[in-house]
Amino acid sequence: MSKYEINELYDHTQEPFHLKHLLTDLGERTLYDAAVQCNRCGYCETACPTYMLTGRETISARGRNQFLRLLIEGKIRDTASSEEAFSTCLLCGACSSVCYAKVPTPDLVLEGRRSRNGYGQGFAARLGVNLLLNNRGLFELLLKAGFLLKRMGLASLAGKLGLYSFIGMPALGSAQDSLTRAPLRFLREILHKDAALKPEGKKEISWAYFAPCGPNYVYPETGLATVALLKRFLGEGVFTDNFCCGLIAYNYGRITEAREFAKKNILRFEELKGVLGDFTIVGDCSSCAAFMKSYEQLFTGDEDWRPRARAFADAVKDILEALPADKIKGRSPAEGEIVTYHDSCRAAHGQGLRSQPRAALKKLAAGSFVELPESDWCCGGAGAYAFTQPALSEKVSDRKIRNIASTRAGTVIVGATSCLLQINAGLREKYPSAKAVHYSVFMDNLTK
């Protein structure tokens, strides 16, 4: 056990808002022990997008790990000095993939962010997370009202009038500009009306669909395609009627609420399992699936919830790995259409899913499939990163779009909704002959 079990990063009053232990490839470690796994070799720098684009040590994975170590040791007292290092991280995990010690840099960076005064305490963060957790109906009503304003053109007008900057939320203006769709009927409402997805009358199932926030609120066609594929290739299943997985809260400083989201979903899982036996939980946003697979880390100090979180995590599968390639049958893409695949960060780096989606895609696309250069290079979306770090995000995105253009592909397949939003925004501006399509939508269209 390290002498830095209690560290200088935060005082005891802040402990509920931090993770004291991380689950790493080398086993369970204190925050400090996880940070000192980094021996500053530099392999991560060849994979870190922000370092590769700027050449600046302070915004490399290695630099970020050293900042955190110095903060824990008390050698840096001013957390503001490390703000740029932590805030510019994409949390993509590319550094951990190439690291021999598998240093969990994204989790270390998030701990650094949580140590900043006021992080996660903004009005939007508090309101959004609290409504999602405690009053989902009101959250959805407000979101629909916002979407209606967008459809009427009033959201864009507010941006032009500078209202978002006036209320201290300029990123909100950028976010609504990037969003080309504003559904007024959410996925959860649609799935509730599907009698085949209700648990009543079923004795056993093979899968339960978990609706992440992206498909639920922005891309309902993605969730519908996923459910259609699961029915087609895996048999009977149900809709979990889940809450948000908690990733938004986890990434934006609300770790206590992230635990509450996890508990709600674990309880729902246990309820269904008690009636239907063992089944696989399938999600169709790689960021959310990766986070759910890490639920145990939220409860390392809780003897009651930790094994329950582990059981939940063990049942989770990304749609990218859930479909058995040997059972997939369908038609090929249109003649002359070139298809390529972008590895979403939390699929490739967070879950190690690289071969599984390619096996299924190549079976259908065959000669139409072309590998994307630097396929696991981040697209720059990273949740709200495109709006909070627009300059760096655009540089990261530009490299991705150039690589897509080099393949001459008309369709770019992705597995995360953040990537869907970001890549399509870049393609519209710089390579409009191509479009990004979610894996589920692409597979569903070819296997109907």
Secondary structure, 3 states (H helix, E strand, C coil): CCCCCCCCCCCHHHHHHCCCEEEECCEEEEHHHHHCCCCCCCHHHHCCHHHHHHCCHHHCHHHHHHHHHHHHHCCCCCHHHHHHHHHCCCCCCHHHHHCCCCCCHHHHHHHHHHCCCCCCCCHHHHHHHHHHHHCHHHHHHHHHHHHHHHHCCHHHHHHHCCHHHHCCCHHHHHHHHHCCCCCCCCHHHHHHCCHHHCCCCCCCCCEEEECCHHHHHHCHHHHHHHHHHHHHHHCCEEECCCCCCCHHHHHCCCHHHHHHHHHHHHHHHHHHHHHHCCCEEEECCHHHHHHHCCHHHHHCCCCCHHHHHHHHHHHEEEHHHHCCHHHCCCCCCCCCCCEEECCCHHHHHHHCCCHHHHHHHHHHHHHHECCCCCCCCCCCCCCCHHHHCHHHHHHHHHHHHHHHHHHCCCEEEECCHHHHHHHHHHHHHHCCCCEEEEHHHHHHHHHC
